[in-house]
């Protein structure tokens, strides 16, 4: 069997490839309207802000407000080139936790719950200073199912993490991915 070598790239070809890649990155960074997460940020937007989301649910979980608020801030810090602002940012979020409830989901053979569902609902008001047509006020709700032979206390931290991540993803998508 005869092996043929792939022709090596010339220095000129490598330089051209590097220039194209650098130019692409510079253009994408400079225009500020696209990120690799699919976010569509208005060109003039530089900041975002997230007010504390108080827990107004009838059943209150003490750490949920802080966990949710921090998760929303973290998502926008990690996934966009926007800077977190303490006042009103170019993109602004406010709202509250309106529901935190556990209900039986599946009934077993002995008429007892075989599965429970923790549901969290958040009311979000979003203001986009550059594109007011994208403003919204909307409820977002997610749930976590767990077996009834486990108590809420056993699964609560994991459930809150899973639900919070899903809620924040939904809010992010609604605000800047425009789904």
C-alpha positions as CSV (number, residue, x, y, z in Angstrom):
1,X,0.0,0.0,0.0
2,X,1.4,3.4,-1.0
3,X,0.9,6.2,1.5
4,X,0.5,9.6,0.3
5,X,1.1,12.6,2.5
6,X,-1.4,15.4,2.8
7,X,0.2,18.5,1.5
8,X,1.1,20.8,4.3
9,X,-0.4,24.2,4.5
10,X,1.8,27.0,3.4
11,X,2.6,29.8,5.7
12,X,0.5,32.0,3.6
13,X,-2.5,29.7,3.9
14,X,-2.1,29.5,7.7
15,X,-1.8,33.3,8.0
16,X,-4.9,33.8,5.8
17,X,-6.9,31.3,8.0
18,X,-5.8,33.0,11.2
19,X,-6.8,36.5,9.8
20,X,-10.3,35.2,8.8
21,X,-10.9,33.7,12.2
22,X,-9.7,36.8,14.1
23,X,-11.8,39.1,11.8
24,X,-14.9,36.9,12.4
25,X,-14.4,37.0,16.2
26,X,-13.8,40.8,16.2
27,X,-16.9,41.4,14.1
28,X,-19.1,39.3,16.3
29,X,-17.7,40.9,19.5
30,X,-17.9,44.4,18.2
31,X,-21.4,44.4,17.0
32,X,-22.7,43.0,20.3
33,X,-25.9,41.6,18.8
34,X,-25.1,37.9,18.7
35,X,-23.7,35.4,21.1
36,X,-22.9,31.8,20.6
37,X,-25.8,30.9,23.0
38,X,-28.3,32.3,20.4
39,X,-29.0,35.4,22.4
40,X,-30.0,38.5,20.4
41,X,-28.9,41.5,22.4
42,X,-29.7,45.0,21.2
43,X,-26.6,46.7,19.7
44,X,-26.6,49.5,22.2
45,X,-27.3,47.4,25.3
46,X,-24.4,47.3,27.7
47,X,-26.0,46.4,31.1
48,X,-28.7,44.3,32.7
49,X,-30.2,44.4,36.1
50,X,-32.2,41.9,38.3
51,X,-34.2,43.1,41.2
52,X,-34.5,40.7,44.2
53,X,-37.4,38.3,43.6
54,X,-39.4,38.1,46.9
55,X,-41.3,35.0,47.8
56,X,-45.0,35.8,47.9
57,X,-46.1,32.2,47.7
58,X,-48.5,30.9,50.4
59,X,-45.9,28.2,51.3
60,X,-42.5,30.0,51.7
61,X,-39.1,28.3,51.2
62,X,-36.6,30.6,53.0
63,X,-33.7,30.4,50.6
64,X,-35.6,30.3,47.3
65,X,-35.7,34.0,46.6
66,X,-32.0,34.4,46.9
67,X,-31.2,31.2,44.9
68,X,-33.5,32.2,42.1
69,X,-32.3,35.9,41.9
70,X,-28.7,34.8,41.9
71,X,-29.3,32.1,39.2
72,X,-30.9,34.7,36.9
73,X,-28.0,37.1,37.4
74,X,-25.5,34.3,36.8
75,X,-27.2,33.2,33.6
76,X,-27.0,36.7,32.1
77,X,-23.4,37.2,33.3
78,X,-22.2,33.9,31.8
79,X,-24.2,33.9,28.6
80,X,-24.0,37.5,27.4
81,X,-21.5,40.3,27.3
82,X,-23.7,42.5,29.4
83,X,-22.5,44.0,32.7
84,X,-24.6,43.6,35.8
85,X,-25.9,47.0,37.0
86,X,-27.2,47.6,40.5
87,X,-29.7,50.3,39.3
88,X,-31.8,50.0,36.2
89,X,-29.9,48.2,33.4
90,X,-30.6,48.4,29.7
91,X,-32.4,45.0,30.2
92,X,-34.2,44.9,33.5
93,X,-35.9,42.0,35.4
94,X,-38.2,42.3,38.3
95,X,-40.9,40.1,39.8
96,X,-41.7,37.6,42.5
97,X,-42.2,34.0,43.4
98,X,-45.9,33.5,43.3
99,X,-46.3,29.7,43.9
100,X,-44.4,27.0,45.8
101,X,-46.5,24.0,46.2
102,X,-46.4,20.2,46.6
103,X,-49.3,18.0,45.2
104,X,-49.7,14.3,44.7
105,X,-49.3,13.3,41.1
106,X,-49.7,9.6,40.7
107,X,-52.0,7.4,42.8
108,X,-50.8,3.9,43.7
109,X,-52.8,0.7,44.1
110,X,-53.7,1.5,47.8
111,X,-55.1,5.0,46.9
112,X,-52.0,6.7,48.2
113,X,-49.8,9.1,46.3
114,X,-47.1,7.2,44.5
115,X,-45.5,10.4,43.3
116,X,-45.5,14.0,44.4
117,X,-44.8,17.2,42.4
118,X,-43.1,20.3,43.6
119,X,-44.1,23.3,41.4
120,X,-42.6,26.8,41.5
121,X,-44.1,29.7,39.6
122,X,-42.4,33.0,39.1
123,X,-44.0,36.2,37.8
124,X,-41.4,38.2,35.7
125,X,-41.6,41.7,34.3
126,X,-38.9,42.3,31.7
127,X,-38.1,45.8,30.3
128,X,-35.8,46.2,27.3
129,X,-34.8,49.9,27.0
130,X,-33.7,49.5,23.4
131,X,-36.6,47.3,22.0
132,X,-39.7,48.1,24.1
133,X,-41.7,45.8,21.8
134,X,-39.9,42.9,23.5
135,X,-41.0,43.9,27.0
136,X,-43.2,41.4,28.7
137,X,-44.9,40.5,32.0
138,X,-45.4,36.7,32.3
139,X,-45.7,33.8,34.6
140,X,-43.1,31.0,34.3
141,X,-43.8,27.7,36.0
142,X,-41.8,24.4,36.3
143,X,-42.1,21.3,38.4
144,X,-40.1,18.4,39.8
145,X,-41.6,15.0,40.4
146,X,-40.3,12.7,43.2
147,X,-41.4,9.4,44.7
148,X,-43.8,9.7,47.7
149,X,-41.6,7.5,49.8
150,X,-39.2,10.4,50.0
151,X,-40.0,13.6,51.9
152,X,-39.8,17.0,50.5
153,X,-37.0,17.8,52.9
154,X,-35.0,14.9,51.3
155,X,-35.3,16.2,47.7
156,X,-35.9,19.9,48.2
157,X,-32.4,21.2,47.4
158,X,-32.1,19.1,44.3
159,X,-35.6,20.0,43.2
160,X,-35.0,23.7,43.7
161,X,-31.8,23.5,41.7
162,X,-33.5,21.7,38.8
163,X,-36.5,23.9,38.7
164,X,-34.5,27.1,39.1
165,X,-32.3,26.1,36.2
166,X,-35.3,25.4,34.0
167,X,-37.1,28.6,35.0
168,X,-34.0,30.8,34.3
169,X,-33.5,29.1,30.9
170,X,-37.1,29.8,30.0
171,X,-36.8,33.5,31.1
172,X,-33.5,33.9,29.2
173,X,-35.0,32.4,26.1
174,X,-38.1,34.6,26.3
175,X,-36.1,37.8,26.9
176,X,-33.2,37.5,24.5
177,X,-33.6,34.5,22.3
178,X,-37.2,35.6,21.3
179,X,-38.9,32.3,21.3
